[in-house]
Amino acid sequence: MKFLSRSRQALRPSAYGLHRTGLEAGNRKEVQLSNLKTVLGPMRIPFLLLTPACVLLGVATAFRATGHLNVFYTILTFLGAISAHISVNAFNEYFDFKSGLDFKTKRTPFSGGSGTLPANPTASRYALATAIATLIITALVGIYFIIVRGIFLLPLGLAGLGLVYFYTTWFTHNPLLCLIAPGLGFGPLMVMGTHFVLTGAYSWQAFVVSLIPFLLVSDLLLLNQFPDVEADKEVGRNHLPIAIGIKRSSLIYAAFLLLAYLVVLIGVYLGTLPLLSLLGLLTVPVAIATSHGAFKHGENIPRLMPFMGLNVLVVILTPVLVAIGLFFT
């Protein structure tokens, strides 16, 4: 009996040890997940879907121009574009944290940053390192294409790098620049740059289709500024909703949506775009609903939220549908 009693006692520490080991393993897993979020959070991974949607337009116009695609160049183009998008996101996270804006904004799924740095301030150095590293990757990709395709790519490349770095610290302090800068980056710079590196030349067709993401992405950032008006004021920003108010900004938002669809219609009418590009008009009903919601609920953020989600759908799906029309005509 004494032997059995001692055996049971001997088993207890072992069981406790197993329990403790399990807790330690669980804690390590939580730390790893936390570290992963610290690194990936400033990249804003869910928002990166916008990049391939815009690049796809340039790929489509290049395919129509040449009848083929260089797979290596295409992959490298996507890499450079994604790196640029990650860089501008990470710089935005870093500078908004340093200015104190992140502590003032009320985050939504579509605005206000990822919340990574306010939750873990020591992660700011990782955000800055990410921003710089991905900017360097983008620059190296650009240099490679300048070497193989020519110096005429340089103006777009320099403009793109400048936009990535100065967007948060400079462009957001001027209403007009803040409105058009995102559209320039994802529209003419990204679409025409893609077309050039895949073909070695610019084209009117690439320019025309680049106006679609120019207008839609400008609208995306415009609507996402609605919830941040008061917080942005406090740190010296001066975008359109601050300068002219939310009601008037919602009218600008509607006008940009209308212009984006007019680009498709006029492009087809003039023969610059193929008839199948009209697939892009399939998002018109969603755009109408979003525009109405922005005007009616622009100052009521909880009610505006579903329309901000619909806006993302319009901005991503419309260029993809136009690109499909370009590919299969």
C-alpha positions in Angstrom: 0.0 0.0 0.0 2.8 2.3 0.9 4.4 1.6 -2.5 1.1 2.4 -4.3 0.8 5.6 -2.4 4.3 6.7 -3.2 3.6 5.8 -6.9 0.6 8.0 -7.0 2.5 10.9 -5.5 5.3 10.4 -8.0 2.8 10.6 -10.8 1.4 14.0 -9.6 4.5 16.1 -10.4 4.7 14.4 -13.8 1.1 15.4 -14.6 1.7 18.9 -13.3 4.9 19.1 -15.5 2.9 18.0 -18.5 0.3 20.7 -17.8 2.9 23.3 -17.3 4.6 22.3 -20.5 1.3 22.6 -22.3 0.8 26.1 -21.0 4.3 27.1 -22.0 3.7 25.8 -25.5 0.5 27.7 -25.7 2.2 30.9 -24.5 5.0 30.4 -27.1 2.3 30.0 -29.8 0.6 33.2 -28.6 3.9 35.1 -28.6 4.7 33.8 -32.2 1.2 34.9 -33.4 1.8 38.3 -31.7 5.2 38.7 -33.4 3.6 37.7 -36.7 0.9 40.4 -36.3 3.6 42.9 -35.3 5.4 42.3 -38.6 2.4 41.9 -40.9 0.0 44.4 -39.3 1.6 47.5 -40.7 1.5 46.0 -44.2 -2.3 45.9 -44.1 -2.5 42.6 -46.0 -6.3 42.7 -46.7 -5.9 46.0 -48.6 -3.2 44.6 -50.9 -5.9 43.1 -53.2 -6.2 46.5 -54.8 -2.7 46.2 -56.3 -3.2 43.1 -58.6 -6.6 44.5 -59.7 -4.8 47.7 -61.0 -1.7 45.9 -62.4 -4.0 43.6 -64.3 -5.2 46.5 -66.4 -1.7 47.2 -67.5 -1.1 43.5 -68.2 -4.2 43.4 -70.3 -3.3 46.4 -72.4 0.2 45.0 -72.9 -1.2 41.6 -74.0 -3.5 43.3 -76.5 -0.5 45.3 -77.9 1.9 42.5 -78.2 -0.2 39.3 -78.3 2.0 37.7 -75.6 3.4 38.3 -72.1 6.9 37.8 -70.7 6.1 35.7 -67.6 9.3 36.9 -65.7 8.6 40.5 -66.4 5.0 40.1 -65.4 5.9 38.5 -62.0 8.5 41.1 -61.4 6.0 43.8 -62.1 3.6 42.4 -59.6 6.4 42.1 -57.0 7.4 45.8 -57.5 3.8 47.0 -57.3 3.0 45.0 -54.2 6.2 46.2 -52.5 5.3 49.8 -53.3 1.8 49.3 -51.7 3.3 47.6 -48.6 5.8 50.5 -48.3 3.2 53.3 -48.4 1.0 51.4 -45.9 3.9 50.9 -43.5 5.1 54.5 -43.8 1.5 55.6 -43.2 1.3 53.4 -40.0 4.7 54.7 -38.8 4.1 58.4 -39.4 0.5 58.2 -38.0 1.9 56.6 -34.9 4.6 59.1 -34.5 2.2 62.1 -35.0 -0.2 60.7 -32.4 -3.0 60.3 -34.9 -3.4 56.6 -34.2 -4.3 57.4 -30.7 -7.1 59.8 -31.7 -8.8 57.9 -34.6 -11.7 55.5 -34.1 -10.7 52.6 -36.2 -13.1 50.9 -38.7 -12.5 47.9 -40.9 -11.7 50.4 -43.7 -10.0 53.3 -42.0 -7.9 54.4 -39.0 -4.9 52.0 -39.6 -4.3 48.5 -38.4 -4.0 49.4 -34.7 -0.7 47.4 -34.5 1.5 50.2 -33.3 -0.7 51.7 -30.6 -1.2 48.2 -29.2 2.6 47.5 -29.3 4.6 50.8 -29.5 7.9 49.0 -29.7 6.8 47.6 -33.1 7.2 51.0 -34.7 10.8 50.1 -35.6 9.6 47.1 -37.5 7.0 49.2 -39.4 9.7 51.6 -40.4 12.1 48.8 -41.4 9.3 47.2 -43.5 8.6 50.5 -45.2 12.2 51.1 -46.1 12.9 47.6 -47.2 9.9 47.3 -49.5 10.7 50.8 -50.9 14.2 49.6 -51.8 12.7 46.4 -53.4 10.4 48.7 -55.5 13.4 50.9 -56.5 15.5 47.9 -57.5 12.7 46.5 -59.6 12.4 49.9 -61.3 16.1 50.2 -61.9 16.1 46.7 -63.5 13.3 47.7 -65.9 15.0 51.0 -66.7 18.1 49.1 -67.7 16.2 46.6 -69.9 13.4 48.9 -71.2 14.9 52.4 -71.3 15.1 55.7 -69.6 11.6 56.8 -70.4 10.4 54.7 -67.5 12.4 56.9 -65.1 9.8 59.8 -64.6 7.1 57.3 -63.6 9.5 55.5 -61.3 10.7 58.7 -59.5 7.1 60.0 -59.2 6.0 56.7 -57.7 8.8 56.5 -55.1 8.2 60.1 -54.1 4.5 59.5 -53.7 5.1 56.4 -51.5 7.4 58.3 -49.2 5.7 61.7 -49.0 2.1 60.7 -49.1 1.5 60.8 -45.3 3.8 63.6 -44.4 3.1 66.0 -47.3 0.2 65.1 -49.6 -2.3 64.7 -46.8 -1.9 68.4 -45.9 -3.3 69.6 -49.2 -6.9 68.9 -50.1 -6.4 68.6 -53.9 -3.1 66.6 -53.7 -4.6 64.3 -51.0 -7.6 63.6 -53.3 -5.6 62.7 -56.4 -2.4 61.3 -55.1 -3.7 57.7 -54.4 -5.4 57.6 -57.8 -2.2 58.7 -59.5 -0.3 56.0 -57.8 -2.7 53.2 -58.6 -3.8 54.6 -61.9 -1.5 56.2 -64.4 1.8 55.4 -62.5 0.9 51.7 -61.9 -1.1 50.9 -65.0 1.0 52.8 -67.5 4.2 51.7 -65.8 3.1 48.0 -66.1 2.3 48.5 -69.8 5.6 50.1 -70.5 7.8 47.4 -68.7 5.9 44.7 -70.6 6.0 46.4 -74.0 8.8 48.9 -74.0 6.4 51.7 -75.0 3.5 53.8 -73.8 0.0 53.7 -75.3 -3.2 55.7 -75.4 -5.2 52.6 -74.4 -3.1 52.1 -71.3 -3.6 55.8 -70.4 -7.4 55.7 -70.9 -7.8 52.6 -68.7 -5.5 54.0 -66.1 -8.1 56.8 -65.6 -10.5 54.2 -64.2 -8.4 53.3 -61.1 -7.3 56.9 -60.9 -10.9 58.0 -60.2 -11.9 54.9 -58.2 -8.9 54.7 -55.9 -9.1 58.5 -55.2 -12.7 57.9 -54.3 -11.7 54.9 -52.0 -9.4 57.1 -49.9 -11.9 60.0 -50.0 -14.7 58.0 -48.5 -12.3 56.4 -46.0 -11.4 59.9 -44.7 -15.0 60.5 -43.6 -14.6 58.8 -40.2 -11.3 60.5 -39.5 -12.2 64.2 -39.9 -11.9 65.3 -36.3 -8.8 63.3 -35.5 -7.1 64.4 -38.7 -7.7 68.0 -37.9 -5.9 67.7 -34.6 -2.6 66.6 -36.3 -2.7 69.2 -39.1 -4.1 67.2 -42.0 -6.2 69.1 -44.5 -8.0 66.7 -46.9 -11.2 67.4 -48.8 -13.8 66.4 -46.0 -12.0 68.8 -43.7 -11.7 71.6 -46.3 -15.3 71.5 -47.7 -17.2 69.3 -45.4 -18.6 65.8 -45.7 -21.7 66.6 -47.6 -19.9 68.4 -50.4 -17.2 65.7 -50.4 -19.8 63.1 -51.0 -20.9 65.0 -54.1 -17.2 64.9 -55.3 -17.3 61.2 -54.5 -20.3 60.6 -56.7 -18.8 62.7 -59.5 -15.7 60.6 -59.5 -17.7 57.4 -59.7 -19.7 58.8 -62.6 -16.5 59.9 -64.4 -15.0 56.4 -64.0 -17.9 54.8 -65.8 -17.9 57.6 -68.4 -14.3 56.7 -69.2 -15.4 53.2 -70.1 -18.3 54.4 -72.2 -16.4 57.1 -74.1 -13.4 54.7 -74.5 -15.7 52.1 -76.2 -17.5 54.8 -78.2 -14.2 56.2 -79.6 -12.9 52.7 -80.3 -10.0 53.0 -77.8 -11.5 50.2 -75.7 -13.1 47.0 -77.0 -16.9 46.5 -76.6 -16.4 43.8 -74.0 -14.8 46.5 -71.7 -18.4 47.4 -70.9 -18.3 44.5 -68.4 -17.0 47.2 -66.1 -20.4 48.7 -66.0 -21.8 45.7 -64.1 -20.8 47.4 -60.9 -22.9 50.5 -61.6 -25.9 49.4 -59.4 -23.5 48.9 -56.4 -21.9 52.3 -57.1 -25.3 54.0 -57.2 -26.2 52.5 -53.8 -22.8 53.4 -52.4 -23.0 57.0 -53.6 -26.5 57.4 -52.1 -25.3 55.9 -48.8 -22.3 58.2 -48.7 -24.5 61.3 -49.2 -27.1 60.2 -46.7 -25.0 58.7 -44.0 -21.6 60.4 -44.5 -21.7 61.9 -41.0 -23.1 58.8 -39.3 -20.2 56.4 -39.3 -22.0 53.2 -38.1 -24.6 53.6 -40.9 -21.8 54.5 -43.4 -19.9 51.3 -42.7 -21.8 49.0 -45.1 -21.3 51.5 -47.9 -17.6 51.7 -47.3 -17.5 47.9 -47.8 -19.5 48.2 -51.0 -17.1 50.9 -52.1 -14.2 48.5 -51.8 -16.1 46.0 -54.0 -16.6 48.7 -56.7 -13.0 49.8 -56.6 -11.5 46.3 -57.0 -14.1 44.6 -59.2 -14.5 47.3 -61.8 -10.9 47.3 -63.1 -10.9 43.5 -63.0 -14.0 43.4 -65.2 -12.6 45.9 -67.6 -9.3 43.9 -67.8 -11.3 40.7 -68.6 -12.9 42.6 -71.4 -9.5 43.6 -72.7 -8.1 40.1 -72.5 -10.9 38.3 -74.2 -11.7 40.6 -77.1 
